[in-house]
Amino acid sequence: MRLLFDRNVPVPLRRPMPGHDTAFARERGWSELTNGDLLAAAEAAGFDMLLTADRNLRYQQNLSGRRIGLVVLSTNHWTSIRVNAPRILAAFEGTGQGQYVEVELPRPTLLRRMPPVGDG
């Protein structure tokens, strides 16, 4: 599967996507394209899926009749993405042409450290 990652997707996500042909919009010179133009360029280049953290894209673009699927992450927080990489990969596998899937990624709970106890 050919995957295009939008400019708001962290670069390290490429590592947990073995077996897929991945590219980033910025690598292709598409960083400044508007959403509709980015979808059209990705389709013309033969990409199967666009991954983005732009939650508004769903409301801005009509995917019916498109040959590309859209997977939208609820956040681009790297820790949330890293621990949920299998869920993101499953979303690619379950999304077809012209379909939209949103992957809700919970942010991990922050652990607060207790201040050191003084001597006195």
N, C-alpha and C positions, 0 to 999 in steps of 0.2 A: 504494500500500500504506500502511495506517495503522500506524505504529510507536509503541509506548509504551516509553519508557526508564525503567528503575527508578531509584531514588534514588542508587544507587551507580555510575551511569554519568556520566562527565564531560559537562557541558553543551556544550562546544565540538564534540562529535561531531555535533551537529545540522547543522553547516555542510557536512560531506561527504556528506549524504544528500539531494541534490537530487531533486526529483520524488516525494518521499515525504512524507506528512503525518505529522509527528513531534510528540510531546508528551512531557512529563516527568511522572512520577507526582506530583511536588511541585506542579506547575502545576495539576493537577486536584484537589489536596487529598487525594491518596491516599498520602502519604509514610508514614503510620503504619499502613497496612493490612498485615495478615499476608499471606504469599505466596498462600494460597488465596483470600483475599478480594480481593487485587490482581488475580489472574487472572480471577476472576468479574466484577469491576468493569470490567476491560479488555474482556472479551468482551461484556458488556452494552452498552458504549459503542461497540462496533463495531471495535475494534482487531484487526488481523490478526496482530501479532507483538509479543512482549515481549522486550526486550533487557535483560539483567541481568549483573552480575558475581558474583551469588550462586550459587556452584557447588553448594550444598546443595539448591537448589530442585528439582533433578532427582529427588532421593531423597525429598523431602517431599511432592511433588505428583504425582498420576497424571494424565497428559495425555490418556489415551485418552478419546475422546468429546468432547474440547474443540474449540472452533472457533478457538482461538488457537495459534500456534506459539511456541516458546521458543528464543531464541538466547542462549547463555551465553558470556561472555568469560572467559578464564582469568585475566585481571587487569583492574583499572581504572586502570592506569598510563597516563597520558595520552599519553606519547611512543609507547608500544607500540601504543596504539589508533590514534593519528594516522597512523603509517606503514603500518598495516594496514587502513585504512578500506575499501579495495577488497575485501579478503577478508571483512570484516564485511558489506558490502553484498551480496556474492555469497552469503553464508550466508542472508540474508533471502530472496533469490530462490530458493534451493534448499530452503527449509523450508516444509512445508505445515501445514495444520491438525492440531493434536494431536501435532506432531512436536517433537523436541528436537535441537538441534545445539549442540555446544560448539566454540568457535573458540579454538584454542591460539595465544596471542600471545607470541612470545618477547620478552623484555626486551632492549633494545639493550645492547651491551657498553659499559661505561663506560671512557672514555679517561682515563688518569691523566696529569696534567701533571708534567713534570719540574721540580723546584725550580730557581730561577735559580742559575746558577753565580756564586759570589762573586768579588770582586776579589783576594782574597787570601790 
